């Protein structure tokens, strides 16, 4: 294993059910420099849901170079998942599903731009979900033209910067796909109230520039949180709601 100007001996094992993912065993004496290097870059978190990761690039048959992606080294303002809400499931849905654990890493790949609105962030998130090999724009069920945003390993994701009407439609798509057994977990991604407010201000300015008199507003986490108890009776499937905000650089 090569990292910075150092090397260490570790054991790599492929995970049977996770394409492109490997397990790294580095408990032996020869791996100590690698353990110390990881500890210097990655700050431990209580829930382990920050979305930090490393990439391995093959040099030869027995050598890989490591590229780290820790939050502490981000030099630009980026998006981040700041909260999860679980319905008919719990944090085990995050830790037990590789696809779900990828979501915070995908979100933090998106650089924040204060002058950009929801269309920009939809495009950026779509780019990175596809880069992480998620399928895009698949029909929720074959009989209807409703399409989910992204799906991978029976995890369906809807990214929602729209108004309440489109957010309710996301729930319908989750339920239809769950009934047809094409989805085992639905993940709804929405902004914080503050981030939604900032995006609305940008949207209002862009609407004025295009000659439109109004802008419809945006769903946010607090609305989802208030309404979920009243909708729970019909949401008979496991759901996770990921709340995103801006993570300011620490550099």
VOPAGU-2260 file (C-alpha; in pm, 1 decimal, decimal comma):
REM VOPAGU-2260
SITE   aa  ch    i         X         Y         Z
SITE  UNK   A    0       0,0       0,0       0,0
SITE  UNK   A    1     145,3     339,9    -105,7
SITE  UNK   A    2      36,5     659,4      70,9
SITE  UNK   A    3     211,9     997,1      62,2
SITE  UNK   A    4     580,9     896,2      48,8
SITE  UNK   A    5     533,4     584,9     261,0
SITE  UNK   A    6     435,6     224,1     215,6
SITE  UNK   A    7     286,8     -47,5     435,0
SITE  UNK   A    8     189,7    -412,6     405,2
SITE  UNK   A    9    -184,2    -476,0     440,0
SITE  UNK   A   10    -433,5    -743,7     338,2
SITE  UNK   A   11    -707,8    -661,7      87,6
SITE  UNK   A   12   -1022,3    -871,2      58,6
SITE  UNK   A   13   -1302,4    -819,3    -188,7
SITE  UNK   A   14   -1652,0    -795,6     -43,2
SITE  UNK   A   15   -1876,1   -1053,3    -207,4
SITE  UNK   A   16   -2187,3    -834,3    -231,8
SITE  UNK   A   17   -2031,7    -492,7    -289,5
SITE  UNK   A   18   -1887,1    -424,3    -631,5
SITE  UNK   A   19   -1577,6    -208,0    -613,9
SITE  UNK   A   20   -1555,1    -224,3    -233,4
SITE  UNK   A   21   -1280,2    -398,4     -41,1
SITE  UNK   A   22   -1196,9    -474,3     319,4
SITE  UNK   A   23    -853,9    -362,3     440,6
SITE  UNK   A   24    -689,5    -547,8     728,3
SITE  UNK   A   25    -406,4    -351,0     883,3
SITE  UNK   A   26    -361,8    -470,3    1242,0
SITE  UNK   A   27      -7,9    -610,4    1207,8
SITE  UNK   A   28     318,7    -436,7    1293,4
SITE  UNK   A   29     404,0    -367,1     927,9
SITE  UNK   A   30      78,1    -172,8     890,2
SITE  UNK   A   31     145,7      70,3    1176,8
SITE  UNK   A   32     250,0     364,0     949,4
SITE  UNK   A   33     -73,1     322,5     755,2
SITE  UNK   A   34    -281,5     323,0    1076,0
SITE  UNK   A   35    -105,8     637,6    1196,4
SITE  UNK   A   36    -156,2     807,6     860,6
SITE  UNK   A   37    -528,2     729,2     859,5
SITE  UNK   A   38    -564,3     855,6    1218,2
SITE  UNK   A   39    -396,7    1184,5    1122,5
SITE  UNK   A   40    -641,5    1245,1     835,7
SITE  UNK   A   41    -974,5    1108,1     953,4
SITE  UNK   A   42   -1136,1    1238,2    1271,1
SITE  UNK   A   43   -1348,6     976,5    1451,6
SITE  UNK   A   44   -1722,9    1050,9    1459,1
SITE  UNK   A   45   -1987,7     920,2    1695,9
SITE  UNK   A   46   -2214,2     775,9    1428,5
SITE  UNK   A   47   -1967,4     699,2    1148,8
SITE  UNK   A   48   -2203,1     858,5     895,1
SITE  UNK   A   49   -1988,2    1143,7     765,3
SITE  UNK   A   50   -1921,2    1007,8     418,8
SITE  UNK   A   51   -1542,5    1008,9     431,6
SITE  UNK   A   52   -1366,6     747,2     219,8
SITE  UNK   A   53   -1046,6     639,9      46,8
SITE  UNK   A   54    -986,7     522,3    -308,7
SITE  UNK   A   55    -738,0     253,7    -411,5
SITE  UNK   A   56    -560,0     281,6    -746,4
SITE  UNK   A   57    -380,0     -27,8    -871,2
SITE  UNK   A   58      -7,6      20,0    -942,3
SITE  UNK   A   59      79,3    -345,1   -1006,0
SITE  UNK   A   60     -46,0    -689,7    -902,6
SITE  UNK   A   61      44,3    -642,7    -536,7
SITE  UNK   A   62      61,5    -264,5    -495,5
SITE  UNK   A   63    -212,7      -2,1    -459,5
SITE  UNK   A   64    -185,3     372,9    -411,4
SITE  UNK   A   65    -427,5     529,5    -162,2
SITE  UNK   A   66    -608,4     859,0    -223,8
SITE  UNK   A   67    -791,6     991,1      85,3
SITE  UNK   A   68   -1109,6    1201,7      89,2
SITE  UNK   A   69   -1144,8    1329,0     449,3
SITE  UNK   A   70   -1381,4    1611,9     540,0
SITE  UNK   A   71   -1108,6    1785,3     739,9
SITE  UNK   A   72    -902,5    1850,4     426,7
SITE  UNK   A   73   -1174,5    2006,0     212,8
SITE  UNK   A   74   -1052,2    2340,9      79,1
SITE  UNK   A   75   -1389,4    2452,3     -64,8
SITE  UNK   A   76   -1739,4    2491,9      73,9
SITE  UNK   A   77   -1933,5    2176,1     -10,0
SITE  UNK   A   78   -2267,3    2011,3      55,1
SITE  UNK   A   79   -2294,6    1765,2     341,2
SITE  UNK   A   80   -2553,5    1540,4     505,7
SITE  UNK   A   81   -2616,8    1696,0     847,8
SITE  UNK   A   82   -2903,7    1477,7     972,8
SITE  UNK   A   83   -3086,8    1151,7     907,6
SITE  UNK   A   84   -3444,4    1062,1    1000,9
SITE  UNK   A   85   -3547,3     696,5     983,0
SITE  UNK   A   86   -3902,9     567,7     940,2
SITE  UNK   A   87   -3984,1     198,6     995,5
SITE  UNK   A   88   -3609,9     135,9    1020,3
SITE  UNK   A   89   -3310,1     279,4    1206,6
SITE  UNK   A   90   -2939,2     352,2    1166,4
SITE  UNK   A   91   -2876,3     -13,3    1083,8
SITE  UNK   A   92   -3023,2      66,0     741,9
SITE  UNK   A   93   -2726,8     297,7     691,6
SITE  UNK   A   94   -2450,5      77,1     828,5
SITE  UNK   A   95   -2574,6    -246,6     670,4
SITE  UNK   A   96   -2620,9    -116,4     314,2
SITE  UNK   A   97   -2319,5     -14,7     107,3
SITE  UNK   A   98   -2534,7     191,0    -128,5
SITE  UNK   A   99   -2670,0     403,2     156,7
SITE  UNK   A  100   -2322,8     458,9     301,0
SITE  UNK   A  101   -2219,2     602,2     -36,5
SITE  UNK   A  102   -2478,2     881,2     -20,3
SITE  UNK   A  103   -2292,1    1118,3     218,6
SITE  UNK   A  104   -1974,9    1073,4       9,7
SITE  UNK   A  105   -2169,1    1157,3    -307,7
SITE  UNK   A  106   -2327,4    1464,0    -147,3
SITE  UNK   A  107   -1997,5    1602,6     -19,3
SITE  UNK   A  108   -1853,5    1578,8    -372,0
SITE  UNK   A  109   -2072,3    1874,5    -471,8
SITE  UNK   A  110   -1905,5    2213,0    -435,8
SITE  UNK   A  111   -2122,2    2494,4    -299,8
SITE  UNK   A  112   -2175,9    2802,4    -513,8
SITE  UNK   A  113   -2384,7    3082,3    -354,3
SITE  UNK   A  114   -2497,2    3215,9    -691,3
SITE  UNK   A  115   -2639,5    2882,9    -812,2
SITE  UNK   A  116   -2991,3    2750,5    -761,3
SITE  UNK   A  117   -3164,0    2415,9    -745,4
SITE  UNK   A  118   -3103,7    2323,5   -1111,1
SITE  UNK   A  119   -2727,1    2344,7   -1056,4
SITE  UNK   A  120   -2735,1    2118,5    -750,4
SITE  UNK   A  121   -2965,7    1870,3    -923,7
SITE  UNK   A  122   -2716,7    1845,5   -1211,0
SITE  UNK   A  123   -2418,4    1809,8    -979,9
SITE  UNK   A  124   -2578,0    1542,8    -763,5
SITE  UNK   A  125   -2689,2    1354,6   -1073,6
SITE  UNK   A  126   -2332,8    1364,5   -1207,4
SITE  UNK   A  127   -2186,1    1217,5    -890,1
SITE  UNK   A  128   -2456,0     954,9    -836,3
SITE  UNK   A  129   -2389,8     825,9   -1188,4
SITE  UNK   A  130   -2014,1     842,5   -1124,5
SITE  UNK   A  131   -2071,6     611,4    -826,1
SITE  UNK   A  132   -2256,2     372,4   -1062,1
SITE  UNK   A  133   -2613,7     443,9    -957,6
SITE  UNK   A  134   -2880,2     393,0   -1223,3
SITE  UNK   A  135   -3063,2     710,4   -1316,1
SITE  UNK   A  136   -3422,2     780,5   -1426,8
SITE  UNK   A  137   -3555,5     426,6   -1390,7
SITE  UNK   A  138   -3931,2     366,9   -1388,7
SITE  UNK   A  139   -4066,6     308,4   -1038,5
SITE  UNK   A  140   -4288,7      34,0   -1183,5
SITE  UNK   A  141   -4313,4     -76,7   -1548,4
SITE  UNK   A  142   -4685,2       7,3   -1575,5
SITE  UNK   A  143   -4648,9     382,1   -1501,5
SITE  UNK   A  144   -4425,2     658,6   -1640,5
SITE  UNK   A  145   -4314,5     772,3   -1292,0
SITE  UNK   A  146   -3935,6     759,9   -1273,3
SITE  UNK   A  147   -3715,2     747,9    -966,3
SITE  UNK   A  148   -3407,2     970,3    -953,7
SITE  UNK   A  149   -3152,9     699,6    -869,2
SITE  UNK   A  150   -3149,1     333,7    -769,6
SITE  UNK   A  151   -2877,5      88,6    -667,3
SITE  UNK   A  152   -2894,9    -247,7    -493,8
SITE  UNK   A  153   -3265,4    -203,0    -410,9
SITE  UNK   A  154   -3205,7     142,5    -258,0
SITE  UNK   A  155   -3412,6     413,6    -427,1
SITE  UNK   A  156   -3312,6     781,1    -393,2
SITE  UNK   A  157   -3522,4    1088,8    -462,7
SITE  UNK   A  158   -3344,4    1426,1    -453,2
SITE  UNK   A  159   -3602,5    1692,7    -374,8
SITE  UNK   A  160   -3551,6    2067,5    -420,4
SITE  UNK   A  161   -3907,4    2113,5    -544,0
SITE  UNK   A  162   -4231,7    2218,7    -376,9
SITE  UNK   A  163   -4466,1    2011,3    -161,0
SITE  UNK   A  164   -4651,5    1858,5    -455,9
SITE  UNK   A  165   -4338,9    1694,8    -599,6
SITE  UNK   A  166   -4229,9    1583,3    -252,2
SITE  UNK   A  167   -4558,8    1396,9    -200,9
SITE  UNK   A  168   -4505,7    1232,9    -538,5
SITE  UNK   A  169   -4171,6    1100,9    -410,8
SITE  UNK   A  170   -4355,8     912,7    -136,3
SITE  UNK   A  171   -4589,9     762,9    -398,8
SITE  UNK   A  172   -4292,5     643,7    -605,0
SITE  UNK   A  173   -4135,1     483,8    -298,2
SITE  UNK   A  174   -4458,3     300,1    -214,9
SITE  UNK   A  175   -4517,2     175,9    -568,7
SITE  UNK   A  176   -4160,3      46,2    -602,7
SITE  UNK   A  177   -4174,3    -118,4    -258,9
SITE  UNK   A  178   -4501,6    -291,4    -347,1
SITE  UNK   A  179   -4343,2    -428,3    -666,1
SITE  UNK   A  180   -4035,7    -534,5    -464,1
SITE  UNK   A  181   -3794,1    -334,7    -678,1
SITE  UNK   A  182   -3704,1    -121,6    -373,4
SITE  UNK   A  183   -3626,5    -229,4     -18,2
SITE  UNK   A  184   -3538,3     114,2     117,4
SITE  UNK   A  185   -3632,8     463,8       3,0
SITE  UNK   A  186   -3403,7     761,1      67,1
SITE  UNK   A  187   -3538,1    1114,2      35,7
SITE  UNK   A  188   -3277,7    1394,0      16,1
SITE  UNK   A  189   -3397,7    1743,2     112,5
SITE  UNK   A  190   -3225,6    2069,9     215,4
SITE  UNK   A  191   -3227,4    2227,5     560,0
SITE  UNK   A  192   -3471,3    2513,5     606,0
SITE  UNK   A  193   -3183,5    2764,8     587,7
SITE  UNK   A  194   -3034,4    2611,9     272,0
SITE  UNK   A  195   -3380,7    2594,8     112,9
SITE  UNK   A  196   -3434,8    2964,1     199,0
SITE  UNK   A  197   -3104,1    3060,2      35,4
SITE  UNK   A  198   -3186,5    2857,1    -275,4
SITE  UNK   A  199   -3528,6    3023,4    -293,0
SITE  UNK   A  200   -3366,7    3367,9    -292,4
SITE  UNK   A  201   -3147,7    3261,4    -584,2
SITE  UNK   A  202   -3453,0    3115,0    -758,6
SITE  UNK   A  203   -3649,4    3435,4    -712,8
SITE  UNK   A  204   -3370,8    3640,7    -868,3
SITE  UNK   A  205   -3339,4    3401,5   -1161,4
SITE  UNK   A  206   -3718,3    3409,5   -1208,7
SITE  UNK   A  207   -3707,6    3791,8   -1225,9
SITE  UNK   A  208   -3427,4    3777,3   -1481,4
SITE  UNK   A  209   -3645,6    3551,9   -1697,0
SITE  UNK   A  210   -3948,1    3779,9   -1662,4
SITE  UNK   A  211   -4146,9    3553,5   -1428,8
SITE  UNK   A  212   -4338,1    3718,7   -1144,5
SITE  UNK   A  213   -4323,0    3438,5    -889,7
SITE  UNK   A  214   -4118,5    3146,9    -763,5
SITE  UNK   A  215   -4292,0    2847,3    -605,1
SITE  UNK   A  216   -4070,9    2788,5    -299,8
SITE  UNK   A  217   -3905,7    2470,1    -179,9
SITE  UNK   A  218   -3950,3    2173,0      49,9
SITE  UNK   A  219   -3716,2    2151,0     349,9
SITE  UNK   A  220   -3636,5    1919,3     638,4
SITE  UNK   A  221   -3854,1    2092,9     898,1
SITE  UNK   A  222   -4165,1    2051,4     682,4
SITE  UNK   A  223   -4080,2    1683,7     630,8
SITE  UNK   A  224   -4026,1    1642,2    1005,6
SITE  UNK   A  225   -4361,0    1806,2    1092,5
SITE  UNK   A  226   -4560,4    1605,0     840,2
SITE  UNK   A  227   -4404,9    1260,8     876,4
SITE  UNK   A  228   -4604,9    1161,2    1190,1
SITE  UNK   A  229   -4930,8    1240,2    1005,6
SITE  UNK   A  230   -4827,9    1047,9     693,9
SITE  UNK   A  231   -4680,3     750,2     880,0
SITE  UNK   A  232   -5006,1     550,1     865,0
SITE  UNK   A  233   -4973,7     511,2     486,6
SITE  UNK   A  234   -4595,0     490,8     458,4
SITE  UNK   A  235   -4566,9     117,5     517,8
SITE  UNK   A  236   -4207,5      81,2     402,5
SITE  UNK   A  237   -3858,8     164,1     537,9
SITE  UNK   A  238   -3760,0     523,0     461,2
SITE  UNK   A  239   -3459,0     737,1     538,8
SITE  UNK   A  240   -3460,1    1115,1     501,4
SITE  UNK   A  241   -3119,9    1276,5     451,2
SITE  UNK   A  242   -3094,9    1648,5     526,6
SITE  UNK   A  243   -2827,0    1841,4     338,7
SITE  UNK   A  244   -2665,3    2175,0     410,9
SITE  UNK   A  245   -2346,3    2364,9     329,0
SITE  UNK   A  246   -2024,4    2246,7     493,0
SITE  UNK   A  247   -1783,3    2537,0     520,0
SITE  UNK   A  248   -1418,9    2468,1     441,1
SITE  UNK   A  249   -1177,8    2431,9     729,4
SITE  UNK   A  250    -874,3    2546,3     540,5
